[in-house]
């Protein structure tokens, strides 16, 4: 779910006050979406550090790591330079804050060196990785961070995709029966059925376009096997678009649960995508946060090519069913 700046900050403050602030955040989006301003706001909230920009942020409990060298990568030396800082003990009421700008520029060596810090974070520590290109990060890095997508400015960011609009009625129905395994299984079935429909539509469209192009090429040249040569390319295009649709459907679930958390926390400027969320917001926030975590875990599970049907049953029960545990 993409968050506006004030929504993201409100959510993180609520997590901090309840003792649930994660040790590592992956904040995605352009600087214009508020990624840098969120880091600055957290520096002020956690440590009282005030600055106009991350370039001018100066505080004993704040460190910034950014790309350097001629190839603009975050080197292993830059990563190791913050290790002594992380061993320090923060003053009472403060937090050691490390901000990695353009985290997608971590080299493989520096990313692997950074893994130990993410796996065994020192106490009183918050690490914020900021990037516009999260797909370039190693899966091992992604799996150790709580992801927070910032909403890009502009009217297009507020609109649901075609796939999300088609999935919304099924999701609304499931949310109306939230907390039952029957609703979870019904939503999983609707989820898979819609994805099957999309795969067929995508396949028909892409294969049709290749067939038309092959016909035009055959009429203008002596090439007759062009379509057959595009078989692997077509399969890759279909799979990529299908996975994009699957991700959009999961993002809609995240959007709804996230907005319920914001409504429950009385965050300003929250415009729910469906009225059903007002009732969902009456549930305990910790319960909703656990279910959000289950959605994120599902995204990670299916990215590693686990048995999709089995993992969908298990995770949808955690997301919608009787218990998030």
Backbone bond lengths (Angstrom), bond angles and torsions (degrees), N, CA, C in turn:
res aa  C-N    CA-C-N  psi(-1)  N-CA   C-N-CA  omega(-1)  CA-C   N-CA-C  phi
1 X - - - 1.460 - - 1.520 109.83 -
2 X 1.317 119.26 122.50 1.464 120.22 175.53 1.531 110.96 -74.18
3 X 1.320 116.10 135.01 1.458 121.42 -177.86 1.531 110.25 -111.47
4 X 1.322 115.29 142.30 1.459 120.05 166.25 1.526 107.69 -72.18
5 X 1.331 115.99 160.90 1.464 120.59 -174.85 1.524 111.70 -56.40
6 X 1.328 117.26 -49.43 1.470 118.99 -176.70 1.523 111.65 -66.14
7 X 1.336 117.04 -32.52 1.458 120.35 177.58 1.526 111.04 -67.95
8 X 1.336 115.86 -45.26 1.469 120.05 179.72 1.523 111.03 -62.08
9 X 1.328 116.26 -43.71 1.463 119.48 -179.27 1.524 111.26 -65.64
10 X 1.326 116.94 -40.84 1.463 120.84 178.54 1.524 110.70 -62.06
11 X 1.323 116.73 -42.53 1.461 121.17 -179.91 1.526 111.01 -63.04
12 X 1.327 116.86 -42.95 1.465 120.92 -178.07 1.529 111.25 -70.89
13 X 1.314 116.81 -37.24 1.469 119.03 176.14 1.514 110.78 -63.04
14 X 1.324 115.70 -41.81 1.459 120.32 178.30 1.530 110.62 -61.95
15 X 1.344 116.08 -41.79 1.464 120.03 178.52 1.528 111.10 -64.35
16 X 1.327 116.89 -39.85 1.461 121.01 179.60 1.524 110.76 -65.03
17 X 1.313 116.39 -44.12 1.463 120.79 -178.00 1.525 112.33 -66.41
18 X 1.334 116.46 -26.34 1.462 120.58 178.54 1.517 112.37 -95.74
19 X 1.347 116.62 5.80 1.458 120.84 179.17 1.508 114.49 74.46
20 X 1.350 116.84 23.12 1.464 121.06 -176.33 1.535 112.96 -116.04
21 X 1.312 117.50 15.06 1.462 119.13 178.95 1.529 109.00 -66.51
22 X 1.341 118.42 125.67 1.471 119.62 -178.85 1.519 111.11 -68.27
23 X 1.319 116.07 162.95 1.468 119.44 178.90 1.518 111.50 -84.94
24 X 1.350 117.39 -16.67 1.469 119.81 -179.39 1.524 109.29 -141.60
25 X 1.326 116.02 126.35 1.459 122.83 178.14 1.530 109.38 -114.38
26 X 1.322 116.61 136.70 1.463 121.90 169.69 1.519 106.78 -107.02
27 X 1.323 116.84 107.81 1.465 122.09 -177.42 1.523 107.66 -102.85
28 X 1.330 116.92 117.14 1.456 120.55 -175.19 1.528 111.13 -110.29
29 X 1.326 114.94 147.23 1.456 121.00 178.70 1.515 110.74 135.01
30 X 1.309 115.47 170.53 1.461 120.82 178.39 1.526 109.72 -78.97
31 X 1.335 117.64 161.74 1.469 119.06 175.23 1.522 112.20 -55.83
32 X 1.349 116.80 -32.73 1.461 120.14 -179.69 1.532 112.01 -65.39
33 X 1.327 117.56 -25.10 1.467 120.51 179.90 1.525 112.26 -75.66
34 X 1.329 116.65 -13.39 1.457 119.72 177.40 1.511 115.11 110.20
35 X 1.340 118.47 11.68 1.462 120.22 -178.52 1.532 111.35 -60.97
36 X 1.334 117.15 -45.21 1.466 120.50 -179.28 1.526 111.21 -70.27
37 X 1.338 115.05 -38.74 1.475 118.29 -179.75 1.533 111.07 -67.29
38 X 1.340 116.68 -32.72 1.457 119.31 176.62 1.530 110.22 -65.12
39 X 1.332 117.10 -43.35 1.465 120.42 178.70 1.526 110.62 -62.17
40 X 1.329 116.36 -41.49 1.471 120.10 177.95 1.523 111.07 -64.19
41 X 1.320 116.78 -41.83 1.467 120.66 -179.57 1.528 110.76 -64.62
42 X 1.342 117.19 -37.39 1.458 120.17 177.53 1.525 111.38 -69.53
43 X 1.327 116.64 -36.11 1.466 120.03 176.89 1.524 110.44 -62.32
44 X 1.328 115.76 -38.68 1.466 119.22 178.56 1.525 110.74 -72.71
45 X 1.328 116.91 -42.97 1.466 120.68 -177.65 1.526 111.52 -65.44
46 X 1.333 116.91 -42.67 1.465 120.60 -175.13 1.522 112.91 -83.29
47 X 1.348 116.39 -35.57 1.469 119.30 -171.62 1.525 114.99 -126.98
48 X 1.336 116.07 -0.44 1.457 118.11 -178.23 1.514 113.45 71.68
49 X 1.337 116.79 18.29 1.473 121.08 -178.49 1.515 109.97 -85.66
50 X 1.304 117.49 122.99 1.467 121.55 -179.18 1.526 110.23 -115.36
51 X 1.338 115.40 135.64 1.459 120.71 179.13 1.524 108.76 -158.59
52 X 1.311 115.24 155.15 1.460 120.78 178.15 1.520 111.76 -77.10
53 X 1.330 116.89 -27.77 1.462 121.37 -179.28 1.521 108.57 -154.10
54 X 1.328 115.90 168.06 1.461 119.19 177.16 1.524 111.31 -66.35
55 X 1.325 116.90 -25.72 1.469 120.13 177.56 1.523 111.86 -65.05
56 X 1.329 116.52 -28.66 1.469 119.80 -176.76 1.531 112.31 -106.55
57 X 1.342 116.69 7.78 1.464 120.03 -179.55 1.524 109.83 -70.95
58 X 1.310 116.30 120.65 1.467 121.71 179.38 1.526 107.96 -133.31
59 X 1.329 116.09 116.98 1.463 120.13 177.16 1.528 107.27 -162.32
60 X 1.325 117.50 142.13 1.469 119.70 -178.19 1.526 114.06 -59.55
61 X 1.332 117.59 -26.33 1.457 120.44 -177.56 1.532 112.75 -102.68
62 X 1.328 117.20 17.85 1.464 121.12 178.66 1.527 110.16 -127.28
63 X 1.314 116.56 134.80 1.458 122.09 175.28 1.524 108.98 -133.21
64 X 1.323 116.38 142.14 1.467 121.90 178.54 1.517 108.82 -120.51
65 X 1.334 115.86 130.86 1.461 122.43 176.29 1.526 106.96 -116.07
66 X 1.320 115.95 129.01 1.469 119.98 -178.30 1.522 109.63 -137.85
67 X 1.338 117.37 164.08 1.468 119.98 179.73 1.525 111.75 -60.44
68 X 1.308 114.76 143.77 1.461 121.17 175.65 1.514 108.64 -140.74
69 X 1.265 117.96 -159.94 1.463 125.58 179.85 1.530 110.48 64.33
70 X 1.314 115.75 172.48 1.459 120.33 -176.58 1.520 112.89 -67.88
71 X 1.321 116.84 -27.58 1.469 119.37 -178.74 1.525 111.89 -97.83
72 X 1.332 116.85 11.65 1.454 123.13 176.77 1.524 112.08 50.89
73 X 1.313 115.94 56.35 1.452 120.80 173.99 1.525 109.03 -117.06
74 X 1.321 115.83 159.40 1.464 120.14 173.23 1.519 106.35 -87.97
75 X 1.304 115.94 110.16 1.457 121.41 -171.54 1.528 111.43 -80.39
76 X 1.313 115.23 164.47 1.457 120.22 177.70 1.526 110.52 -64.73
77 X 1.339 117.41 -31.63 1.467 120.08 177.02 1.521 111.09 -65.53
78 X 1.344 116.78 -37.82 1.468 120.19 178.50 1.520 110.77 -65.22
79 X 1.327 116.53 -39.31 1.470 120.58 178.17 1.518 110.44 -65.93
80 X 1.313 115.87 -45.64 1.463 119.45 -177.72 1.522 112.56 -69.95
81 X 1.325 116.77 -19.16 1.465 119.15 -178.98 1.525 112.30 -67.84
82 X 1.358 117.48 -21.22 1.464 119.24 -179.82 1.532 112.32 -93.54
83 X 1.332 117.40 -7.61 1.462 119.59 -177.67 1.527 112.65 -61.03
84 X 1.342 119.88 -44.77 1.473 118.72 177.14 1.525 112.42 -60.92
85 X 1.333 116.80 -36.09 1.467 120.96 178.52 1.526 110.79 -62.05
86 X 1.335 116.32 -40.75 1.457 120.19 -176.74 1.529 112.68 -69.65
87 X 1.318 117.10 -19.86 1.471 119.59 178.01 1.530 111.89 -80.79
88 X 1.331 117.12 -12.14 1.459 120.29 179.76 1.521 110.45 -69.23
89 X 1.313 115.43 159.21 1.458 120.84 174.44 1.522 108.55 -98.06
90 X 1.320 115.51 123.41 1.462 119.39 -179.04 1.522 109.99 -72.62
91 X 1.327 117.82 146.00 1.469 120.38 174.92 1.528 110.66 -59.24
92 X 1.305 116.48 156.59 1.451 121.76 179.68 1.530 111.12 -54.28
93 X 1.327 116.14 128.36 1.459 121.07 178.22 1.510 114.66 84.95
94 X 1.339 118.26 2.45 1.463 121.11 178.51 1.525 110.51 -117.29
95 X 1.321 115.85 168.11 1.459 122.44 -176.30 1.520 109.36 -134.46
96 X 1.329 116.41 135.52 1.467 119.91 173.34 1.533 108.09 -71.38
97 X 1.313 115.85 119.17 1.464 121.33 -173.91 1.523 109.81 -116.12
98 X 1.333 115.99 122.03 1.470 122.35 176.51 1.521 107.67 -117.71
99 X 1.332 116.81 125.52 1.459 122.71 -178.45 1.525 108.92 -116.21
100 X 1.331 117.33 118.65 1.469 122.32 176.61 1.519 108.61 -101.07
101 X 1.313 116.57 112.04 1.463 121.70 177.33 1.523 109.96 -85.94
102 X 1.343 116.40 141.47 1.462 121.89 -177.60 1.527 109.88 51.54
103 X 1.330 115.01 53.93 1.463 120.25 -175.16 1.523 112.98 -60.53
104 X 1.336 117.45 -21.12 1.462 120.11 177.85 1.522 112.17 -65.42
105 X 1.333 116.83 -11.61 1.464 120.83 179.13 1.531 112.73 -91.80
106 X 1.327 117.00 10.46 1.463 120.01 170.05 1.529 108.74 -61.85
107 X 1.314 117.42 126.26 1.459 119.45 173.57 1.523 108.50 -71.01
108 X 1.318 116.73 164.36 1.466 119.12 179.33 1.522 111.13 -58.12
109 X 1.329 116.34 -41.66 1.469 120.04 -179.87 1.518 111.25 -64.79
110 X 1.328 116.90 -44.36 1.469 119.44 -178.21 1.528 110.89 -70.95
111 X 1.332 116.86 -34.35 1.465 119.92 177.46 1.524 110.38 -64.99
112 X 1.323 116.29 -44.24 1.465 119.77 179.03 1.527 111.30 -65.68
113 X 1.325 116.76 -36.07 1.463 120.19 177.42 1.521 110.93 -66.99
114 X 1.334 115.98 -30.83 1.464 121.08 -177.58 1.523 112.20 -79.58
115 X 1.329 116.78 -17.78 1.459 120.74 -176.44 1.522 112.29 -59.82
116 X 1.332 117.39 -40.30 1.463 119.93 -177.72 1.524 110.89 -61.00
117 X 1.339 115.54 -38.49 1.464 119.60 178.47 1.523 110.20 -64.59
118 X 1.347 116.97 -40.54 1.457 120.43 179.62 1.526 111.68 -71.01
119 X 1.329 116.58 -33.29 1.459 120.23 -179.60 1.526 111.80 -73.60
120 X 1.336 116.56 -38.90 1.459 121.51 -177.19 1.529 109.35 -127.51
121 X 1.318 117.25 68.58 1.468 119.70 -176.40 1.529 111.18 -66.80
122 X 1.320 117.65 137.57 1.461 119.84 174.96 1.527 109.69 -65.36
123 X 1.322 117.73 157.92 1.471 119.73 178.18 1.520 110.80 -64.97
124 X 1.329 115.67 159.91 1.470 122.98 178.53 1.528 111.58 57.75
125 X 1.330 115.93 43.28 1.469 120.75 -175.42 1.520 110.91 -130.52
126 X 1.323 116.07 137.78 1.462 122.29 169.85 1.524 108.01 -132.51
127 X 1.317 115.64 124.33 1.467 122.07 177.95 1.522 107.88 -110.58
128 X 1.320 116.55 125.99 1.465 121.53 179.83 1.523 108.71 -115.13
129 X 1.323 116.81 117.94 1.458 122.25 174.56 1.528 107.47 -100.63
130 X 1.313 116.76 124.19 1.463 121.92 -178.14 1.527 109.01 -114.01
131 X 1.323 116.55 129.37 1.456 119.69 -179.38 1.521 110.73 -156.75
132 X 1.322 115.66 151.71 1.464 121.71 169.76 1.523 110.92 -94.00
133 X 1.346 116.85 -10.51 1.463 121.10 -173.38 1.527 110.25 -130.20
134 X 1.329 117.72 69.22 1.467 119.38 -176.85 1.526 113.50 -62.51
135 X 1.339 117.48 -25.39 1.468 119.87 -178.29 1.519 112.16 -64.66
136 X 1.323 118.10 -16.54 1.459 121.13 179.81 1.523 113.34 -85.07
137 X 1.322 116.63 -8.08 1.460 119.97 178.37 1.524 110.18 -80.57
138 X 1.326 115.88 150.50 1.451 120.29 177.87 1.533 110.02 -63.67
139 X 1.333 117.88 142.30 1.472 119.92 176.96 1.526 112.56 -54.79
140 X 1.317 117.14 -32.94 1.465 120.08 179.49 1.527 111.58 -67.28
141 X 1.316 117.08 -30.03 1.466 120.62 175.17 1.532 109.36 -73.55
142 X 1.334 116.39 -47.17 1.466 121.05 -178.62 1.519 111.69 -58.39
143 X 1.331 116.36 -39.43 1.458 119.98 -175.06 1.521 112.86 -70.21
144 X 1.314 117.89 -14.06 1.464 121.10 -177.24 1.527 112.90 -103.96
145 X 1.329 116.20 7.35 1.463 120.45 -178.90 1.529 110.52 -123.11
146 X 1.311 115.62 149.48 1.455 121.13 168.74 1.525 107.42 -89.01
147 X 1.322 116.28 123.43 1.462 120.61 -173.49 1.521 111.49 -88.59
148 X 1.324 115.26 138.28 1.463 121.87 178.67 1.521 107.31 -134.33
149 X 1.336 117.26 107.25 1.461 121.92 -179.32 1.526 109.37 -89.05
150 X 1.319 116.58 128.36 1.451 121.33 178.56 1.525 109.84 -91.39
151 X 1.328 116.11 139.29 1.465 121.46 -177.73 1.521 110.21 -76.00
152 X 1.317 115.45 127.39 1.460 119.71 175.52 1.526 108.91 -72.05
153 X 1.308 115.71 146.45 1.458 120.76 -178.64 1.525 110.35 -72.81
154 X 1.322 115.89 151.84 1.465 119.89 177.43 1.512 110.94 117.78
155 X 1.321 117.64 154.04 1.461 121.61 -175.45 1.521 114.01 -63.95
156 X 1.334 118.44 -29.20 1.462 120.51 -177.68 1.520 111.82 -63.56
157 X 1.324 116.95 -31.45 1.463 120.40 -176.96 1.519 111.77 -67.46
158 X 1.322 117.83 -22.68 1.464 121.38 -176.90 1.525 112.33 -86.72
159 X 1.334 118.83 -7.90 1.458 121.42 -175.24 1.524 111.16 -94.63
160 X 1.304 115.57 143.29 1.457 120.48 174.72 1.525 109.54 -78.13
161 X 1.327 116.14 151.77 1.457 120.24 174.91 1.528 109.37 -75.09
162 X 1.313 115.86 169.60 1.460 120.21 178.22 1.526 110.48 -58.95
163 X 1.324 117.03 -43.74 1.464 120.76 -179.66 1.525 111.04 -63.22
164 X 1.312 116.90 -40.52 1.463 120.23 179.89 1.523 111.70 -67.16
165 X 1.327 117.33 -37.86 1.471 120.09 177.42 1.526 111.02 -64.21
166 X 1.326 116.51 -37.65 1.459 120.18 179.52 1.533 111.97 -72.37
167 X 1.311 116.74 -27.47 1.468 121.09 -178.96 1.530 112.18 -86.72
168 X 1.337 116.58 -22.55 1.466 120.31 -173.07 1.531 113.75 -57.45
169 X 1.351 121.27 -43.65 1.478 118.81 179.76 1.525 113.37 -58.51
170 X 1.334 117.24 -40.03 1.468 120.30 178.16 1.521 110.67 -65.85
171 X 1.334 116.36 -39.78 1.457 120.17 179.46 1.532 110.87 -67.34
172 X 1.340 116.56 -40.26 1.467 119.90 177.32 1.521 110.84 -59.98
173 X 1.339 116.55 -42.87 1.454 120.76 179.50 1.527 110.90 -62.02
174 X 1.331 116.45 -42.25 1.462 120.41 179.53 1.523 111.18 -65.77
175 X 1.331 116.42 -39.79 1.465 119.72 -179.14 1.527 111.66 -68.61
176 X 1.324 117.29 -27.90 1.463 120.43 176.56 1.526 111.63 -68.91
177 X 1.340 116.17 -22.47 1.471 121.30 177.34 1.527 109.69 -116.48
178 X 1.316 115.07 33.18 1.460 122.55 -176.43 1.532 110.15 -57.06
179 X 1.340 115.13 139.63 1.454 119.48 178.11 1.518 113.94 93.95
180 X 1.341 117.11 8.38 1.468 120.46 177.22 1.531 108.95 -120.83
181 X 1.311 115.94 140.84 1.470 119.91 -179.75 1.523 111.40 -67.76
182 X 1.337 117.05 -29.06 1.468 120.36 177.99 1.527 110.28 -62.65
183 X 1.340 117.05 -42.14 1.463 120.99 177.37 1.517 110.72 -63.83
184 X 1.331 116.41 -38.96 1.466 120.67 179.88 1.521 111.06 -63.83
185 X 1.327 117.07 -45.26 1.459 120.86 -179.30 1.527 111.29 -68.51
186 X 1.330 116.93 -36.64 1.463 120.14 177.50 1.530 110.71 -64.56
187 X 1.336 116.53 -41.48 1.470 119.78 179.71 1.518 110.54 -67.30
188 X 1.335 116.63 -39.65 1.463 119.32 177.46 1.521 110.54 -60.58
189 X 1.343 117.32 -41.09 1.464 121.31 179.08 1.532 110.55 -64.58
190 X 1.340 117.34 -43.21 1.471 121.18 177.99 1.528 110.78 -64.26
191 X 1.309 115.89 -39.71 1.465 122.50 178.51 1.529 110.11 -58.71
192 X 1.334 116.30 -50.48 1.458 120.08 -178.30 1.526 112.18 -69.00
193 X 1.329 116.86 -37.41 1.461 119.95 179.22 1.520 111.24 -63.70
194 X 1.339 116.67 -43.88 1.460 119.83 179.52 1.525 110.83 -65.08
195 X 1.332 116.86 -40.05 1.460 119.55 178.42 1.525 111.28 -64.13
196 X 1.328 117.35 -38.14 1.464 120.79 176.81 1.526 110.41 -62.33
197 X 1.321 116.61 -42.53 1.465 120.60 177.70 1.528 110.38 -61.38
198 X 1.324 116.20 -44.23 1.461 119.51 -179.08 1.520 111.58 -65.75
199 X 1.339 117.04 -39.63 1.461 118.58 179.29 1.529 110.16 -61.04
200 X 1.341 116.83 -42.25 1.461 120.43 179.08 1.525 110.86 -64.46
201 X 1.343 117.22 -42.67 1.464 120.68 179.71 1.531 111.24 -65.36
202 X 1.314 116.07 -43.38 1.469 120.84 179.89 1.519 110.18 -63.55
203 X 1.338 115.51 -45.80 1.467 120.22 -179.50 1.524 111.37 -61.34
204 X 1.327 116.62 -44.34 1.462 120.35 -179.73 1.530 110.88 -63.40
205 X 1.327 116.39 -41.43 1.466 119.76 -178.10 1.527 111.67 -68.51
206 X 1.310 117.30 -46.23 1.464 120.08 -176.87 1.523 111.22 -70.64
207 X 1.327 116.97 -44.44 1.468 119.13 178.89 1.526 111.30 -65.38
208 X 1.346 116.20 -35.20 1.458 119.46 176.84 1.512 112.15 -64.64
209 X 1.335 115.82 -41.15 1.467 119.95 179.31 1.527 110.98 -65.23
210 X 1.337 116.87 -40.46 1.467 120.52 179.20 1.525 110.65 -67.29
211 X 1.331 116.39 -38.46 1.470 120.07 178.73 1.532 110.75 -63.50
212 X 1.341 115.43 -42.54 1.468 119.12 179.02 1.526 111.03 -64.54
213 X 1.335 115.33 -42.01 1.466 119.01 179.58 1.523 110.73 -66.32
214 X 1.345 116.86 -38.09 1.464 120.51 178.86 1.526 111.01 -63.26
215 X 1.331 115.94 -37.93 1.459 120.22 179.03 1.524 110.66 -64.73
216 X 1.355 115.46 -42.86 1.471 119.14 179.85 1.525 110.79 -65.02
217 X 1.337 116.86 -39.26 1.461 120.50 179.42 1.525 110.60 -66.48
218 X 1.328 116.87 -41.45 1.459 120.60 -179.43 1.520 111.97 -64.26
219 X 1.337 116.08 -35.08 1.469 119.62 -179.94 1.519 112.24 -71.93
220 X 1.323 116.66 -27.06 1.466 119.21 -176.88 1.503 114.76 -100.91
221 X 1.337 117.13 -10.43 1.472 120.97 -177.98 1.524 108.66 -139.72
222 X 1.347 114.93 -176.23 1.464 119.37 176.11 1.534 111.34 -98.32
223 X 1.343 116.81 14.12 1.465 121.21 179.44 1.528 109.04 -81.51
224 X 1.311 116.79 121.52 1.455 120.85 -177.64 1.538 113.22 -115.88
225 X 1.326 117.80 -10.84 1.467 120.04 -176.30 1.526 112.32 -111.66
226 X 1.338 116.72 21.23 1.471 119.28 -176.19 1.530 111.50 -62.45
227 X 1.341 117.09 -41.66 1.463 120.21 -178.40 1.526 110.74 -62.42
228 X 1.323 116.89 -42.67 1.467 119.99 -179.55 1.526 110.73 -63.82
229 X 1.329 115.85 -35.01 1.470 119.37 -179.44 1.524 112.51 -70.76
230 X 1.340 116.77 -17.34 1.469 120.34 -179.33 1.534 112.78 -92.97
231 X 1.344 117.04 8.20 1.461 120.32 -175.33 1.532 112.54 -58.42
232 X 1.322 116.76 -48.92 1.462 120.36 -178.95 1.529 111.15 -67.38
233 X 1.323 115.91 -38.52 1.468 119.89 179.18 1.530 110.23 -63.82
234 X 1.321 116.59 -43.68 1.475 120.82 179.40 1.525 110.64 -62.10
235 X 1.329 116.40 -44.09 1.462 120.18 179.92 1.523 111.16 -60.82
236 X 1.329 116.51 -41.07 1.464 120.37 179.50 1.527 111.19 -66.76
237 X 1.333 116.98 -39.98 1.464 120.99 178.85 1.522 111.05 -64.42
238 X 1.321 116.24 -42.55 1.467 120.71 179.92 1.523 110.21 -63.10
239 X 1.327 116.49 -46.31 1.462 120.63 -178.20 1.524 111.74 -63.90
240 X 1.332 116.49 -41.68 1.460 120.00 -179.99 1.524 111.55 -62.34
241 X 1.335 116.45 -44.88 1.464 119.58 -179.45 1.531 110.78 -68.45
242 X 1.319 116.81 -38.27 1.460 121.02 178.13 1.531 110.92 -61.61
243 X 1.318 116.68 -45.45 1.464 120.22 179.61 1.531 111.15 -64.00
244 X 1.334 116.13 -33.16 1.462 119.84 176.63 1.519 111.55 -64.57
245 X 1.334 117.05 -41.05 1.465 121.08 177.64 1.527 110.16 -65.45
246 X 1.327 116.87 -43.08 1.464 120.54 178.96 1.520 110.93 -58.80
247 X 1.322 116.12 -41.60 1.459 120.13 178.46 1.528 110.83 -65.06
248 X 1.338 118.10 -38.30 1.461 121.13 178.62 1.529 111.55 -61.36
249 X 1.321 116.96 -39.24 1.468 120.11 179.95 1.532 110.72 -66.39
250 X 1.324 116.64 -41.05 1.467 120.08 177.42 1.525 110.60 -66.57
251 X 1.336 116.50 -35.52 1.464 119.90 178.88 1.525 110.98 -66.41
252 X 1.341 117.21 -31.48 1.468 120.00 177.19 1.531 110.36 -67.29
253 X 1.332 117.00 -40.02 1.470 119.99 176.28 1.521 109.78 -62.54
254 X 1.328 116.35 -43.77 1.466 120.87 177.90 1.520 110.89 -61.64
255 X 1.337 116.15 -41.63 1.463 120.91 178.80 1.523 110.73 -58.49
256 X 1.327 116.97 -47.41 1.471 120.44 -177.09 1.523 111.57 -66.24
257 X 1.320 117.83 -46.81 1.457 120.47 179.21 1.526 110.91 -64.90
258 X 1.327 116.03 -40.04 1.463 119.58 179.06 1.516 112.46 -64.71
259 X 1.331 116.78 -40.68 1.456 119.28 177.74 1.527 111.28 -67.22
260 X 1.332 117.38 -33.14 1.464 119.94 175.71 1.522 110.77 -63.25
261 X 1.337 116.29 -39.80 1.473 120.47 176.75 1.520 110.56 -62.60
262 X 1.332 115.93 -43.57 1.466 119.96 -179.63 1.527 111.14 -64.88
263 X 1.327 117.19 -41.07 1.466 120.65 177.54 1.524 110.52 -63.93
264 X 1.327 116.26 -41.55 1.461 120.25 179.43 1.529 111.63 -66.02
265 X 1.334 115.84 -28.72 1.466 121.17 -179.83 1.527 112.26 -90.62
266 X 1.332 116.53 2.09 1.464 123.07 179.54 1.531 111.59 59.86
267 X 1.339 115.44 37.39 1.457 120.08 177.74 1.531 109.57 -69.88
268 X 1.333 117.71 139.78 1.469 119.94 -179.09 1.524 112.09 -72.90
269 X 1.324 115.83 158.70 1.466 123.12 172.65 1.524 113.65 61.21
270 X 1.325 117.77 30.59 1.456 120.80 176.94 1.521 108.98 -94.63
271 X 1.325 115.81 117.44 1.462 121.60 179.58 1.524 108.30 -112.78
272 X 1.329 117.95 97.31 1.464 120.67 -173.90 1.520 112.67 -61.15
273 X 1.322 114.99 141.78 1.455 120.36 -177.90 1.523 110.87 -71.96
274 X 1.335 117.65 -18.57 1.462 122.60 177.05 1.525 108.84 -149.06
275 X 1.347 118.21 143.62 1.473 120.76 179.98 1.530 113.31 -61.56
276 X 1.334 117.07 -20.79 1.467 120.76 -179.19 1.531 111.30 -57.79
277 X 1.326 116.97 -26.48 1.457 120.76 -174.73 1.522 112.51 -68.58
278 X 1.319 118.02 -23.06 1.466 120.12 178.30 1.529 110.81 -62.87
279 X 1.327 116.21 -38.00 1.467 120.30 177.62 1.530 110.30 -74.21
280 X 1.334 116.28 -39.81 1.462 120.33 179.48 1.530 111.15 -61.81
281 X 1.332 116.70 -32.75 1.462 121.64 -178.29 1.524 112.98 -66.71
282 X 1.332 117.40 -9.69 1.465 120.18 177.97 1.525 112.25 -79.68
283 X 1.337 115.98 -11.04 1.468 119.32 178.59 1.528 109.79 -76.37
284 X 1.340 117.68 158.68 1.475 120.34 179.71 1.528 111.81 -60.06
285 X 1.317 116.69 135.64 1.470 121.12 -179.25 1.525 111.78 -58.91
286 X 1.341 120.72 -42.49 1.469 119.48 178.46 1.526 113.05 -57.01
287 X 1.330 116.76 -36.30 1.462 120.94 178.14 1.525 110.23 -65.01
288 X 1.324 116.95 -44.89 1.464 120.81 179.70 1.522 111.46 -64.77
289 X 1.329 116.60 -38.03 1.465 120.33 179.36 1.526 111.30 -65.52
290 X 1.331 117.00 -37.76 1.459 119.98 176.57 1.526 111.16 -64.30
291 X 1.315 116.13 -37.20 1.462 119.68 179.15 1.533 110.83 -70.77
292 X 1.328 116.96 -36.24 1.467 120.06 172.88 1.523 110.86 -60.47
293 X 1.314 115.46 -40.90 1.465 120.37 178.42 1.526 110.49 -62.68
294 X 1.339 117.06 -35.91 1.462 120.72 178.49 1.526 111.42 -66.56
295 X 1.341 117.57 -35.33 1.472 120.55 176.11 1.523 109.84 -64.16
296 X 1.325 116.15 -45.17 1.465 120.20 179.39 1.525 110.49 -62.98
297 X 1.323 116.85 -38.50 1.464 119.86 178.48 1.523 110.74 -66.13
298 X 1.343 116.15 -36.86 1.470 119.79 177.07 1.521 110.46 -62.64
299 X 1.325 116.75 -42.03 1.469 120.30 177.94 1.521 110.36 -59.09
300 X 1.317 117.07 -40.92 1.463 120.61 179.77 1.524 111.31 -70.14
301 X 1.334 116.36 -42.14 1.464 120.72 -178.30 1.523 111.40 -58.86
302 X 1.327 116.36 -50.20 1.468 118.60 -175.15 1.523 111.91 -72.77
303 X 1.328 117.67 -19.75 1.466 119.68 176.52 1.524 111.49 -72.45
304 X 1.353 116.63 -18.24 1.462 120.65 179.45 1.529 111.88 -98.76
305 X 1.331 116.44 15.51 1.465 122.28 174.17 1.530 113.17 59.66
306 X 1.328 116.85 37.84 1.456 119.28 173.15 1.527 108.84 -73.25
307 X 1.332 117.79 172.87 1.462 121.20 179.91 1.527 108.50 -64.26
308 X 1.338 116.21 107.83 1.458 120.72 -168.47 1.521 113.25 -62.40
309 X 1.324 118.85 -45.07 1.463 120.97 -175.49 1.533 111.19 -62.52
310 X 1.325 116.59 -42.73 1.461 120.38 -178.84 1.518 111.73 -66.58
311 X 1.329 115.95 -43.80 1.461 118.82 -176.81 1.528 110.51 -70.82
312 X 1.337 117.63 -32.15 1.466 119.78 177.48 1.524 110.78 -64.76
313 X 1.329 117.26 -42.19 1.468 120.24 177.77 1.526 110.56 -58.53
314 X 1.329 115.49 -48.29 1.462 119.69 -176.21 1.519 111.77 -66.49
315 X 1.319 117.50 -46.91 1.465 120.28 -174.64 1.536 112.15 -74.08
316 X 1.334 118.21 -36.45 1.467 118.49 178.65 1.525 110.67 -65.98
317 X 1.333 117.22 -31.97 1.463 119.62 175.00 1.521 110.71 -64.46
318 X 1.348 116.36 -37.83 1.467 120.22 177.69 1.529 111.67 -71.47
319 X 1.316 116.73 -34.27 1.466 120.62 -175.25 1.537 111.56 -78.05
320 X 1.337 116.71 -42.58 1.468 121.51 -172.75 1.523 113.13 -114.91
321 X 1.330 117.08 -26.18 1.458 121.67 -168.68 1.521 115.59 -77.74
322 X 1.335 114.92 -155.95 1.455 121.02 -170.78 1.518 113.80 -65.54
323 X 1.336 117.29 -31.29 1.467 119.37 -175.90 1.512 110.72 -148.68
324 X 1.344 117.52 140.10 1.463 120.46 177.03 1.514 112.92 -80.56
325 X 1.310 118.55 -3.64 1.466 122.01 -176.32 1.518 111.25 -91.98
